[in-house]
Amino acid sequence: MKKSKTVITVSDLYKIYRVGETKVRALNGVDFAINRGEFCSIVGASGSGKSTLLNMLAGLEKPTKGEIVIAGEHMEKKSENELVRFRQAHIGFIFQSFNLMDTMNAIENVALPLTFQGMDKRLRVRKAEKMLDMVGLSKYKKHKPTQMSGGQQQRVGVARALVVEPEIIFADEPTGNLDSRTSREVMELMQRVVREKNQTLIMVTHDNELAGFADRIFHIRDGKILKIEEKM
């Protein structure tokens, strides 16, 4: 079933860095739209512009030129404080390096974004436990990151990104530190969870096989989108 509601629109997007006298075009005129409930992967070699694009979609970098409209709001016009508030309300992040707190157990790690939202502790814990059940970690709720495998830690990372019920999830090389079997398990988990919740997932990867889990694959090279591959 196709979801037709557009949640991200990118128009005429440029990011130009100055390196000495040289201008480097990290993004060189990018246009696309992404619908609610879509899983899109951005694939390209190192230096292709894929991470720059993700950072700009997430409001972590400002474009040199162009528009980024997410959930009806112009990211390029927001102040730093407005961007922080927008990310807290709408966006979840899954990182390559897990970024878990070693001193906290799985429940506390997953509940952390809810703490920033000022949610009551009992409710935070309940939501975190439910998310850990969903990602298959019911038996590891009290475990600290050092007591878990890489795949389990990344599942905690996925649960933490999803606990705020974000409209959009950004994943940057989310399986970069995992072996191929665990990578596929984490990808299947992410694919299933976003489908069930009708969330939008945008993932950056250099791995064509992992990119294949997405509904659409954006191939990027030298700051331009070469083609958008639709999966049947």
ZICOR-V440585 format. One record per pair of residues at least 6 apart in sequence whose C-alpha atoms are under 6 Angstrom apart, sorted by sequence separation. I is the first residue (numbers start at 0). J is the second residue. If there is no record, write none. Layout:
<<I;J> <I;J>>
This chain:
<<16;22> <54;60> <67;73> <131;137> <218;224> <219;225> <16;23> <67;74> <218;225> <15;23> <174;182> <218;226> <15;24> <14;24> <15;25> <217;227> <14;25> <216;227> <14;26> <216;228> <13;26> <110;123> <215;228> <13;27> <215;229> <13;28> <215;230> <12;28> <214;230> <11;28> <12;29> <110;127> <11;29> <109;127> <11;30> <10;30> <9;30> <106;127> <9;31> <26;48> <25;48> <8;32> <7;32> <7;33> <6;33> <5;33> <6;34> <130;158> <5;34> <6;35> <4;34> <5;35> <3;34> <4;35> <150;181> <171;202> <172;203> <166;198> <167;199> <168;200> <169;201> <170;202> <171;203> <172;204> <167;200> <169;202> <106;140> <105;140> <105;141> <104;141> <105;142> <104;142> <104;143> <103;143> <101;144> <14;62> <13;62> <14;63> <13;63> <109;159> <13;64> <12;64> <12;65> <11;65> <10;65> <10;66> <97;153> <9;66> <9;67> <8;67> <97;156> <8;68> <7;68> <7;69> <6;69> <6;70> <92;160> <91;160> <91;165> <90;165> <89;165> <92;168> <94;170> <89;166> <90;167> <91;168> <92;169> <93;170> <94;171> <95;172> <90;168> <92;170> <95;173> <94;173> <95;175> <36;197> <38;199> <40;201> <44;205> <36;198> <37;199> <38;200> <39;201> <40;202> <41;203> <42;204> <43;205> <36;199> <38;201> <40;203> <42;205> <35;199> <40;210> <40;213> <47;220> <39;213> <47;221> <48;222> <38;213> <39;214> <41;216> <43;218> <47;222> <38;214> <39;215> <40;216> <41;217> <42;218> <43;219> <39;216> <27;222> <26;222> <27;223> <25;222>>
